[in-house]
Amino acid sequence: MAALNAFTAFDLAMGMISGLGLLYLLYVEEYVLSYRRFLLVTTAGLLVFGVGGPLFDIFDPKYVHVVHGVGALLVVLGMYDPIHHELRREDWADLLSENPAELRHSANWMVPMDDEILAVFHSADLVLTPMIVAYNTGLSRSEVNRRLLAMKSHGVVERVDRGKYRLTPLGEQYLQGERSAAALAEPTDAAI
Amino acid sequence: MRNLHILNLGWQTIDHLLYTLTIGFAIVAGTGAGIMTLLTWTIFKETTFGRALFSLCLLLSVFTVYHVGLLVFTLRSTDADTLESGMYALLVVFVIFMVHHQRQIDSWRQWRRELWRH
């Protein structure tokens, strides 16, 4: 057992006060019941960190960092549940990247303007003509027409009527960054 | 006698290695906790308890920086102790602030309930 000096006594007192405060807050917060399971694990981690740390500093200082690590690990385990259930895939994408296009896997046949064209389809969620897409992107109508034909041949968009296109589920998955470049590389049967 | 000296040196090396490993473990786990805490802010901000947990978990991440300091700069014992105690004091300040805030909310709720009764 190491000597109980002023520092360790102070740390232990502070850790115990914060632990009691945390337990009090857990007791009075009635409306967080649905998250209680993970809150308990996270709180346990903080208690291990706050109270266990100074205790080990007194009894066996060799393992104080192990206690800190275990406390942090419990916090990680407790936090996994809300992250897993509350944050959707798009939120993760937003957190990881300012521009979701960075997460997409473009195929070799695609050019940067394809993303612009698909973004118009995605935001409108309607059947659109090359002229409307060209008006909204600032590209020329012939360019848009050419790119739509290329995207149609790979199943990213589909033609619903003469000169009218819409986004396919494959195109939607590409925009969400859920499709690999390999999945977009082969021309579809309809186009052959 | 010489063998005993080598054995002693060996144990010291193992002890030092273990000590370094435990600090490394604390750094990795603390970094993970810090990242998870930042990711859960949208959930925690809704309640006082959540905000308290968030603040404490962030403080736990500051401890990670302290562990890095121990490992890289090999802080002197008094400096490390002062820093650690300072962080524990901050921990208590956070919790007391949150408890005070919670009590204010509770008294406000109580006042509203009584207002409705009359």
Interface residues (C-beta under 8 A of the other chain):
Chain A: N5 F7 F10 D11 M14 G15 I17 S18 G21 L22 Y24 L25 L26 V28 E29 Y31 V32 Y35 L39 T42 T43 G45 L46 F49 G50 P54 K62 Y63 H65 V66 H68 G69 V70 G71 A72 L73 V75 V76 M79 Y80 P82 I83 E86 L87 D91 L95
Chain B: D15 L18 Y19 T22 I23 F25 A26 V28 A29 G30 G32 A33 M36 T37 L39 T40 T42 I43 T47 T48 F49 G50 A52 L53 L56 C57 L60 F63 T64 H67 D81 T82 E84 S85 Y88 A89 L91 V92 F94 V95 I96 M98 V99 Q102 D106
